[in-house]
Amino acid sequence: MSEPATAPESDQDRTERHLAMLRRIGEIGMALLETVQQQAESETPPEPAALAGAFARLSRAVRQTIALESKLVEERRSREAQAAHTGGWSHLQDAVERQRKAQQAAKVRARVARAIEWEADSDAAEDLLADLSERLEDDDIDAMLLTCPPGEIVSRICRDLGLKREWRRWDRPDDEDEAATEEDPSPPSEPAAADAPPPDPDNPPPPTPPPR
């Protein structure tokens, strides 16, 4: 006798299952961080560099878990809000908004990653790229994706990441001179002086006085 067919998992059930898994991952990560702390406080602690590396990796994993959990909760709220709407226009409008936000986030990510590549060494770049991913998930940046040009967001994130160079060249309207970002955005040179106008035969310049 064949087993009865299992009903497909709903979006709500799948979200709840994923949230439970993320909560468990967070608990394990915190337990491992406490183990690192105990090792650091022991009579024979490991090398400081090893402790620092383990702490950095574990704390980043916990932060990313928290960010992903928050994202799933927000997506669930968004689905619930969409279900409350009537008609198809709101659904289409939300889909267009999500697509615009995703495109804007991808553009910002690419520009900041390019800035990190220009400025940071390989060891620091890995951490900065991880921080960039976390920064793009923050509420303030998420809100700016649909209200600000990419250059303004890039400049803000670069400042937040501690990049020292002047990145305000990217603080420009959306897609204006996109090709300029492919080169090292060093400060623009002073504009060349305009060429002198040709002489007017009807109004010749006054003669230059002879030297004394």
MIKOL-985921 format. One record per residue (C-alpha): x, y, z; residue number from 1. Coordinates in nm, 4 decimals. Example, Ala and Ser with C-alpha at 12.3 -4.5 7.8 and 13.67 -1.06 7.14 Angstrom:
px,py,pz,i
1.2300,-0.4500,0.7800,1
1.3670,-0.1060,0.7140,2
END
This chain:
px,py,pz,i
0.0000,0.0000,0.0000,1
0.1475,0.3308,-0.1083,2
0.2030,0.6060,0.1434,3
-0.0243,0.9100,0.1205,4
0.1187,1.2029,-0.0693,5
0.2775,1.4658,0.1503,6
0.1286,1.8107,0.1175,7
0.3730,2.0670,-0.0246,8
0.5371,2.2890,0.2322,9
0.3871,2.6364,0.2473,10
0.5971,2.9518,0.2398,11
0.5004,3.0186,0.5993,12
0.6067,2.6706,0.7172,13
0.9342,2.6915,0.5248,14
1.0121,3.0320,0.6750,15
0.9413,2.9053,1.0266,16
1.1653,2.6028,0.9683,17
1.4483,2.8210,0.8389,18
1.4111,3.0613,1.1303,19
1.4367,2.7712,1.3753,20
1.7545,2.6525,1.2031,21
1.9044,3.0017,1.2139,22
1.8234,3.0366,1.5813,23
2.0007,2.7059,1.6455,24
2.3023,2.8192,1.4411,25
2.3150,3.1381,1.6453,26
2.3074,2.9442,1.9698,27
2.5930,2.7199,1.8538,28
2.7938,3.0225,1.7409,29
2.7516,3.1924,2.0775,30
2.8533,2.8713,2.2561,31
3.1711,2.8554,2.0468,32
3.2452,3.2201,2.1219,33
3.2150,3.1462,2.4923,34
3.4595,2.8583,2.4444,35
3.7070,3.0996,2.2858,36
3.6621,3.3302,2.5835,37
3.7298,3.0454,2.8266,38
4.0435,2.9520,2.6347,39
4.1637,3.3125,2.6472,40
4.1136,3.3215,3.0245,41
4.2766,2.9836,3.0896,42
4.6198,2.9406,3.2461,43
4.7710,2.8346,2.9126,44
4.5828,3.0364,2.6505,45
4.6486,2.9788,2.2801,46
4.8447,3.2288,2.0745,47
4.6744,3.5731,2.0649,48
4.6650,3.5670,1.6847,49
4.4817,3.2337,1.6859,50
4.2324,3.3599,1.9439,51
4.1737,3.6801,1.7494,52
4.1209,3.4926,1.4247,53
3.8761,3.2474,1.5805,54
3.6863,3.5279,1.7498,55
3.6642,3.7317,1.4280,56
3.5370,3.4388,1.2218,57
3.2826,3.3252,1.4796,58
3.1515,3.6730,1.5552,59
3.1114,3.7444,1.1824,60
2.9195,3.4180,1.1405,61
2.6892,3.5088,1.4292,62
2.6303,3.8585,1.2875,63
2.5495,3.7157,0.9455,64
2.3105,3.4664,1.1051,65
2.1313,3.7481,1.2861,66
2.1132,3.9527,0.9664,67
1.9709,3.6600,0.7702,68
1.7159,3.5899,1.0425,69
1.6054,3.9539,1.0343,70
1.5803,3.9379,0.6569,71
1.3574,3.6291,0.6694,72
1.1324,3.7972,0.9264,73
1.1081,4.1062,0.7071,74
1.0271,3.8948,0.4014,75
0.7546,3.7184,0.5995,76
0.6067,4.0519,0.7022,77
0.6231,4.1671,0.3427,78
0.4357,3.8583,0.2234,79
0.1719,3.9091,0.4889,80
0.1327,4.2716,0.3878,81
0.1016,4.1740,0.0228,82
-0.1638,3.9158,0.1080,83
-0.3668,4.1910,0.2727,84
-0.3732,4.3954,-0.0467,85
-0.6469,4.3433,-0.3014,86
-0.5972,4.3464,-0.6755,87
-0.2863,4.2768,-0.8795,88
-0.1527,4.6331,-0.9096,89
-0.0044,4.6410,-0.5580,90
0.1680,4.3069,-0.6166,91
0.3172,4.4303,-0.9450,92
0.4252,4.7572,-0.7869,93
0.5993,4.5760,-0.5012,94
0.7757,4.3444,-0.7458,95
0.9043,4.6418,-0.9453,96
1.0223,4.8073,-0.6237,97
1.2093,4.4948,-0.5170,98
1.3720,4.4695,-0.8576,99
1.4790,4.8349,-0.8498,100
1.6184,4.7896,-0.5006,101
1.8114,4.4773,-0.6034,102
1.9583,4.6542,-0.9070,103
2.0570,4.9542,-0.6969,104
2.2158,4.7307,-0.4309,105
2.4139,4.5420,-0.6975,106
2.5425,4.8690,-0.8429,107
2.6443,5.0004,-0.5006,108
2.8102,4.6696,-0.4089,109
3.0158,4.6701,-0.7308,110
3.1355,5.0279,-0.6821,111
3.2308,4.9836,-0.3162,112
3.4039,4.6546,-0.3957,113
3.6043,4.8410,-0.6612,114
3.6941,5.1080,-0.4067,115
3.8081,4.8396,-0.1607,116
4.0189,4.6779,-0.4315,117
4.1907,5.0103,-0.5071,118
4.2564,5.1087,-0.1477,119
4.2876,4.8012,0.0774,120
4.5446,4.5234,0.0758,121
4.4351,4.1636,0.0222,122
4.4177,4.0793,0.3940,123
4.1964,4.3751,0.4816,124
3.9881,4.3480,0.1641,125
3.8287,4.0175,0.2699,126
3.7035,4.1653,0.5973,127
3.5888,4.4849,0.4264,128
3.3898,4.2891,0.1686,129
3.2205,4.0944,0.4500,130
3.1422,4.4231,0.6270,131
3.0049,4.5597,0.2988,132
2.7581,4.2706,0.2739,133
2.6422,4.3340,0.6299,134
2.6160,4.7098,0.5697,135
2.3900,4.6607,0.2680,136
2.1474,4.4709,0.4929,137
2.1176,4.7582,0.7427,138
1.7863,4.9406,0.7556,139
1.9272,5.2866,0.6794,140
2.1057,5.1709,0.3629,141
1.8054,4.9606,0.2593,142
1.5865,5.2714,0.2813,143
1.8361,5.4767,0.0770,144
1.8357,5.2289,-0.2131,145
1.5084,5.3696,-0.3486,146
1.5569,5.7320,-0.2474,147
1.9217,5.8210,-0.3156,148
2.1542,5.7973,-0.6188,149
2.4118,5.5179,-0.6052,150
2.7027,5.7603,-0.5665,151
2.5653,5.9028,-0.2431,152
2.5212,5.5550,-0.0967,153
2.8709,5.4531,-0.2118,154
3.0239,5.7574,-0.0451,155
2.8430,5.6868,0.2804,156
2.9403,5.3194,0.2925,157
3.3025,5.3990,0.2047,158
3.3157,5.6430,0.4957,159
3.1565,5.3851,0.7254,160
3.4136,5.1239,0.6211,161
3.6985,5.3617,0.6995,162
3.8207,5.4073,0.3427,163
4.0359,5.7211,0.3496,164
4.0336,5.8363,-0.0102,165
3.7917,6.0886,-0.1515,166
3.5049,5.8944,-0.3063,167
3.2645,6.1860,-0.3524,168
3.3225,6.1709,-0.7261,169
3.0621,5.8936,-0.7205,170
2.8120,6.1248,-0.5495,171
2.6356,6.1974,-0.8770,172
2.2933,6.1343,-1.0346,173
2.2097,5.7774,-1.1254,174
2.4048,5.6431,-1.4247,175
2.5698,5.9788,-1.5000,176
2.9042,5.9110,-1.6657,177
2.9059,5.5486,-1.5502,178
3.2269,5.4883,-1.7434,179
3.4142,5.7287,-1.5151,180
3.3932,5.4782,-1.2315,181
3.5928,5.2246,-1.4304,182
3.9081,5.4307,-1.3713,183
4.0837,5.5356,-1.0552,184
3.8714,5.8303,-0.9357,185
4.1582,6.0664,-0.8582,186
4.0681,6.4357,-0.8123,187
3.9923,6.5969,-1.1496,188
4.2532,6.8341,-1.2876,189
4.1884,7.2049,-1.3238,190
4.0151,7.2962,-1.6494,191
4.2405,7.4382,-1.9165,192
4.2166,7.8091,-1.9813,193
3.9947,7.9016,-2.2742,194
4.1672,8.0021,-2.5972,195
4.1902,8.3773,-2.6584,196
3.9324,8.5088,-2.9111,197
4.0601,8.6057,-3.2582,198
4.1489,8.9780,-3.3026,199
3.8754,9.2129,-3.4249,200
4.0041,9.4172,-3.7223,201
3.7512,9.6969,-3.6478,202
3.8608,9.7276,-3.2836,203
4.2351,9.6520,-3.2684,204
4.3906,9.6236,-2.9241,205
4.5797,9.9249,-2.7950,206
4.9522,9.9217,-2.8777,207
5.1840,9.7881,-2.6152,208
5.3932,10.0714,-2.4671,209
5.7680,10.0424,-2.5272,210
5.9762,9.9335,-2.2320,211
6.1348,10.2139,-2.0301,212
END
